[in-house]
Amino acid sequence: MTDEHFGISVVEYMAAGAIPIAHKSAGPMMDIVLDEDGHQTGFLASEKEEFTEAIIKVLRMPESGRQEMAAAARKRAQRFSDQRFHQDFTETVRPILSAREG
């Protein structure tokens, strides 16, 4: 989807081990389909030819390459888990609440 604000469906299939081929805009480009520990997590495309090329790349990848990219995608998706949100939110709010108590 063009200019999708975040892209929860992209995160969900990354978490499931699918290699994403997402639109090169908004959330997928800015936050989601980024390298994880130096490993590619998927593909971004904006034109039908780019989507076609990405699909062909995935289909032609050796199994070990697909597994490595899928593992990086799963790890990247963990950044958007409920637990990670809670942790980051708590770390952000804690100093504000502590200042109010003192």
Backbone as a chain_set.jsonl record, in Angstrom:
{"seq": "MTDEHFGISVVEYMAAGAIPIAHKSAGPMMDIVLDEDGHQTGFLASEKEEFTEAIIKVLRMPESGRQEMAAAARKRAQRFSDQRFHQDFTETVRPILSAREG", "coords": {"N": [[0.848, -1.173, 0.0], [0.625, 2.165, -0.851], [2.241, 4.785, 0.861], [1.523, 3.851, 3.419], [0.794, 4.373, 6.742], [2.002, 3.022, 9.032], [2.254, 0.047, 8.87], [1.444, -2.526, 9.899], [0.716, -5.035, 8.952], [2.901, -5.79, 7.415], [4.85, -6.064, 9.399], [3.679, -8.195, 10.793], [3.817, -10.356, 8.948], [6.567, -10.523, 8.709], [7.25, -11.286, 11.3], [6.229, -13.809, 11.218], [8.032, -15.076, 9.67], [8.076, -14.657, 6.962], [9.433, -13.253, 3.981], [9.43, -9.887, 3.465], [8.042, -7.981, 0.811], [7.592, -4.94, 0.242], [5.87, -1.757, -0.179], [7.837, 0.976, -1.188], [7.723, 3.302, 0.719], [6.667, 5.542, 3.308], [5.924, 4.003, 6.454], [6.924, 1.221, 6.053], [9.324, 1.761, 4.61], [10.626, 3.668, 6.224], [10.738, 2.671, 8.85], [10.401, -0.141, 9.112], [11.219, -2.262, 7.119], [14.148, -2.52, 7.325], [17.706, -2.968, 7.574], [18.865, -5.459, 9.851], [21.086, -5.905, 12.321], [23.055, -5.74, 10.342], [22.026, -7.376, 8.373], [19.959, -7.947, 5.577], [16.449, -7.481, 5.595], [14.33, -7.73, 3.912], [12.562, -6.587, 0.98], [12.058, -3.502, -0.768], [9.905, -1.74, -2.923], [8.649, 0.278, -5.625], [7.65, 0.443, -8.155], [5.992, -1.641, -10.602], [7.823, -3.236, -11.955], [9.961, -3.33, -10.178], [8.808, -4.69, -8.046], [8.378, -7.135, -9.315], [11.054, -7.903, -9.867], [11.978, -8.198, -7.229], [10.407, -10.313, -6.291], [11.303, -12.359, -7.977], [13.993, -12.456, -7.139], [13.68, -13.438, -4.511], [12.538, -15.944, -5.047], [14.633, -17.165, -6.383], [16.646, -17.294, -4.541], [19.025, -19.14, -2.623], [18.098, -21.715, -0.302], [19.366, -21.359, 2.186], [19.955, -18.634, 2.139], [17.377, -17.526, 2.07], [16.464, -18.412, 4.554], [18.209, -17.053, 6.264], [17.559, -14.36, 5.728], [14.872, -14.391, 6.485], [15.14, -14.933, 9.217], [16.426, -12.586, 10.065], [14.384, -10.799, 9.476], [12.377, -11.687, 11.236], [13.647, -11.073, 13.664], [13.847, -8.278, 13.428], [11.127, -7.631, 13.441], [10.474, -8.038, 16.094], [11.025, -5.666, 17.317], [8.694, -4.302, 17.341], [6.932, -5.422, 19.082], [4.438, -6.076, 21.645], [5.647, -6.288, 24.145], [8.072, -4.933, 23.744], [7.099, -2.373, 23.15], [5.891, -1.739, 25.622], [8.154, -1.769, 27.295], [9.765, 0.307, 26.145], [7.987, 2.472, 26.375], [7.626, 2.62, 29.147], [10.264, 3.211, 29.965], [10.49, 5.729, 28.866], [8.507, 7.235, 30.152], [9.004, 6.939, 32.861], [11.069, 8.794, 33.946], [9.608, 11.185, 33.904], [7.465, 10.683, 35.636], [8.917, 10.2, 37.967], [10.051, 12.699, 38.439], [7.797, 14.154, 39.135], [7.173, 13.077, 41.586], [9.212, 13.908, 43.21]], "CA": [[0.0, 0.0, 0.0], [1.394, 3.397, -0.941], [2.204, 5.696, 2.006], [0.89, 3.26, 4.593], [1.335, 5.069, 7.899], [2.96, 2.181, 9.744], [2.427, -1.191, 8.13], [1.404, -3.651, 10.833], [0.659, -6.318, 8.234], [4.28, -6.101, 7.033], [5.484, -6.561, 10.623], [3.106, -9.494, 11.122], [4.371, -11.454, 8.156], [7.984, -10.658, 9.063], [7.271, -12.071, 12.536], [5.903, -15.191, 10.849], [9.142, -15.629, 8.907], [7.957, -14.365, 5.53], [10.303, -12.174, 3.511], [8.54, -8.851, 2.966], [8.236, -7.167, -0.391], [6.655, -3.887, 0.622], [5.975, -0.513, -0.935], [8.951, 1.837, -0.761], [7.19, 4.581, 1.193], [6.163, 5.66, 4.681], [6.378, 3.116, 7.514], [7.824, 0.144, 5.645], [10.62, 2.292, 4.202], [11.257, 4.462, 7.269], [10.848, 2.017, 10.152], [10.183, -1.578, 9.209], [12.076, -3.105, 6.273], [15.5, -1.986, 7.45], [18.669, -3.998, 7.954], [18.923, -5.834, 11.261], [22.434, -6.426, 12.585], [23.777, -5.826, 9.08], [21.391, -8.331, 7.467], [18.769, -7.48, 4.874], [15.228, -8.08, 6.145], [13.305, -7.83, 2.881], [12.705, -5.752, -0.213], [11.152, -2.376, -0.973], [9.708, -1.462, -4.344], [7.593, 1.253, -5.882], [7.116, 0.205, -9.504], [5.692, -3.06, -10.788], [9.044, -3.936, -12.356], [10.746, -3.554, -8.964], [8.144, -5.772, -7.317], [8.668, -8.358, -10.07], [12.46, -8.242, -9.606], [12.11, -8.653, -5.846], [9.799, -11.653, -6.22], [12.228, -13.274, -8.645], [15.154, -12.615, -6.261], [13.316, -14.331, -3.413], [12.35, -17.294, -5.59], [15.925, -17.706, -6.822], [17.596, -17.354, -3.426], [19.219, -20.467, -2.035], [17.34, -21.893, 0.941], [20.105, -20.767, 3.306], [19.769, -17.185, 2.039], [15.998, -17.23, 2.489], [16.371, -18.624, 6.0], [18.95, -15.97, 6.92], [16.769, -13.136, 5.613], [13.669, -14.576, 7.3], [15.546, -14.791, 10.619], [16.649, -11.15, 10.292], [13.06, -10.163, 9.455], [11.726, -12.011, 12.513], [14.296, -10.284, 14.719], [13.436, -6.883, 13.227], [9.717, -7.514, 13.838], [10.391, -8.005, 17.557], [11.092, -4.267, 17.759], [7.336, -3.758, 17.344], [6.1, -6.281, 19.92], [3.8, -5.454, 22.811], [6.634, -6.211, 25.219], [9.026, -3.858, 23.433], [6.367, -1.113, 23.318], [5.753, -1.511, 27.058], [9.487, -1.445, 27.809], [10.162, 1.636, 25.674], [7.066, 3.453, 26.944], [7.954, 2.74, 30.572], [11.542, 3.918, 30.074], [10.271, 7.121, 28.491], [7.618, 7.899, 31.104], [9.543, 6.845, 34.231], [11.681, 10.042, 34.431], [8.585, 12.216, 34.093], [6.753, 10.355, 36.869], [9.855, 10.374, 39.081], [10.188, 14.146, 38.682], [6.571, 14.627, 39.795], [7.187, 12.601, 42.953], [10.266, 14.599, 43.968]], "C": [[0.899, 1.243, 0.0], [1.155, 4.268, 0.284], [1.425, 5.15, 3.203], [1.575, 3.831, 5.829], [2.353, 4.23, 8.651], [3.214, 0.894, 8.98], [2.446, -2.419, 9.016], [1.347, -4.983, 10.104], [2.059, -6.744, 7.781], [5.02, -6.678, 8.243], [4.976, -7.962, 10.953], [3.673, -10.598, 10.245], [5.871, -11.577, 8.307], [8.117, -11.524, 10.318], [6.994, -13.549, 12.263], [7.001, -15.836, 10.01], [9.038, -15.45, 7.408], [8.9, -13.217, 5.176], [9.414, -11.097, 2.91], [9.006, -8.247, 1.642], [7.171, -6.087, -0.256], [6.867, -2.639, -0.223], [7.044, 0.375, -0.318], [8.423, 3.225, -0.414], [6.837, 4.439, 2.667], [6.771, 4.636, 5.636], [7.297, 1.99, 7.076], [9.224, 0.645, 5.288], [11.356, 2.953, 5.377], [11.561, 3.681, 8.543], [10.928, 0.5, 10.129], [11.188, -2.408, 8.419], [13.463, -2.466, 6.184], [16.425, -3.133, 7.832], [18.619, -4.222, 9.462], [20.267, -6.51, 11.497], [23.208, -6.653, 11.291], [23.195, -6.801, 8.07], [20.124, -7.742, 6.861], [17.544, -8.211, 5.41], [14.122, -8.234, 5.108], [13.591, -6.873, 1.75], [11.669, -4.64, -0.209], [11.08, -2.097, -2.466], [8.615, -0.42, -4.501], [6.955, 1.072, -7.256], [6.905, -1.292, -9.708], [6.918, -3.858, -11.211], [9.921, -4.26, -11.145], [10.135, -4.669, -8.116], [8.442, -7.107, -7.986], [10.092, -8.827, -9.801], [12.649, -8.797, -8.195], [11.542, -10.066, -5.684], [10.741, -12.683, -6.832], [13.47, -13.515, -7.785], [14.851, -13.592, -5.13], [13.188, -15.766, -3.916], [13.659, -17.954, -5.989], [16.961, -17.812, -5.71], [17.803, -18.807, -3.001], [18.464, -20.535, -0.699], [18.052, -21.24, 2.124], [19.965, -19.24, 3.31], [18.384, -16.757, 2.473], [15.858, -17.368, 4.003], [17.072, -17.502, 6.769], [18.148, -14.672, 6.883], [15.508, -13.228, 6.471], [13.994, -14.415, 8.785], [15.788, -13.325, 10.967], [15.318, -10.405, 10.331], [12.317, -10.436, 10.762], [12.323, -11.184, 13.653], [13.887, -8.815, 14.629], [12.003, -6.675, 13.717], [9.558, -7.445, 15.35], [10.472, -6.587, 18.106], [9.702, -3.644, 17.91], [6.39, -4.606, 18.184], [5.461, -5.48, 21.056], [4.812, -5.267, 23.941], [7.614, -5.062, 24.978], [8.361, -2.491, 23.585], [6.269, -0.767, 24.798], [7.081, -1.073, 27.663], [9.887, -0.026, 27.418], [9.289, 2.736, 26.28], [7.405, 3.697, 28.418], [9.252, 3.516, 30.77], [11.394, 5.404, 29.753], [9.497, 7.877, 29.56], [8.203, 7.929, 32.522], [10.198, 8.139, 34.708], [10.657, 11.144, 34.695], [7.835, 11.952, 35.392], [7.656, 10.537, 38.078], [10.018, 11.836, 39.44], [8.98, 14.704, 39.406], [6.554, 14.215, 41.274], [8.158, 13.393, 43.812], [10.015, 16.02, 44.127]], "O": [[1.837, 1.329, 0.792], [0.014, 4.469, 0.7], [0.752, 5.899, 3.91], [2.799, 3.777, 5.946], [3.469, 4.692, 8.885], [4.324, 0.689, 8.487], [3.342, -3.256, 8.912], [1.886, -5.972, 10.6], [2.366, -7.936, 7.767], [5.735, -7.672, 8.117], [5.759, -8.825, 11.35], [3.983, -11.678, 10.748], [6.415, -12.652, 8.054], [8.989, -12.39, 10.392], [7.466, -14.425, 12.988], [6.911, -17.017, 9.675], [9.825, -16.027, 6.658], [9.129, -12.319, 5.987], [8.707, -11.362, 1.937], [10.196, -8.039, 1.407], [6.006, -6.295, -0.595], [7.89, -2.48, -0.889], [7.143, 0.509, 0.902], [8.641, 4.192, -1.145], [6.728, 3.33, 3.189], [7.984, 4.422, 5.634], [8.36, 1.812, 7.67], [10.212, -0.001, 5.638], [12.572, 2.809, 5.507], [12.528, 3.986, 9.242], [11.481, -0.092, 11.056], [11.937, -3.186, 9.01], [13.884, -1.957, 5.145], [15.974, -4.153, 8.354], [18.365, -3.301, 10.238], [20.546, -7.568, 10.932], [23.931, -7.641, 11.159], [23.796, -7.037, 7.022], [19.322, -7.117, 7.555], [17.591, -9.417, 5.65], [13.078, -8.814, 5.405], [14.718, -6.406, 1.58], [10.554, -4.808, 0.284], [12.077, -2.206, -3.18], [7.765, -0.254, -3.626], [5.827, 1.512, -7.478], [7.56, -2.111, -9.063], [7.041, -5.033, -10.863], [10.544, -5.32, -11.084], [10.852, -5.488, -7.54], [8.726, -8.095, -7.31], [10.319, -10.008, -9.538], [13.396, -9.755, -7.995], [12.14, -10.908, -5.013], [10.95, -13.755, -6.265], [13.954, -14.644, -7.702], [15.66, -14.468, -4.823], [13.678, -16.697, -3.276], [13.778, -19.178, -5.935], [18.041, -18.364, -5.92], [16.865, -19.605, -3.018], [18.229, -19.51, -0.059], [17.403, -20.63, 2.974], [19.867, -18.629, 4.374], [18.225, -15.749, 3.161], [15.215, -16.544, 4.653], [16.581, -17.056, 7.805], [18.063, -13.963, 7.886], [15.12, -12.251, 7.112], [13.211, -13.825, 9.53], [15.399, -12.871, 12.042], [15.144, -9.483, 11.128], [11.702, -9.535, 11.331], [11.598, -10.662, 14.499], [13.611, -8.183, 15.649], [11.701, -5.656, 14.338], [8.598, -6.849, 15.839], [10.039, -6.329, 19.23], [9.55, -2.591, 18.528], [5.173, -4.519, 18.019], [5.884, -4.37, 21.377], [4.836, -4.232, 24.607], [7.943, -4.313, 25.898], [8.979, -1.554, 24.09], [6.534, 0.369, 25.189], [7.132, -0.125, 28.447], [10.304, 0.757, 28.271], [9.787, 3.799, 26.653], [7.462, 4.841, 28.871], [9.333, 4.381, 31.642], [12.105, 6.237, 30.316], [9.8, 9.036, 29.843], [7.922, 8.849, 33.29], [9.897, 8.563, 35.824], [10.829, 11.945, 35.614], [7.592, 12.876, 36.167], [7.19, 10.993, 39.123], [10.114, 12.18, 40.618], [9.112, 15.628, 40.208], [5.988, 14.918, 42.111], [7.947, 13.533, 45.016], [10.817, 16.722, 44.742]]}, "num_chains": 1, "name": "protein.A"}
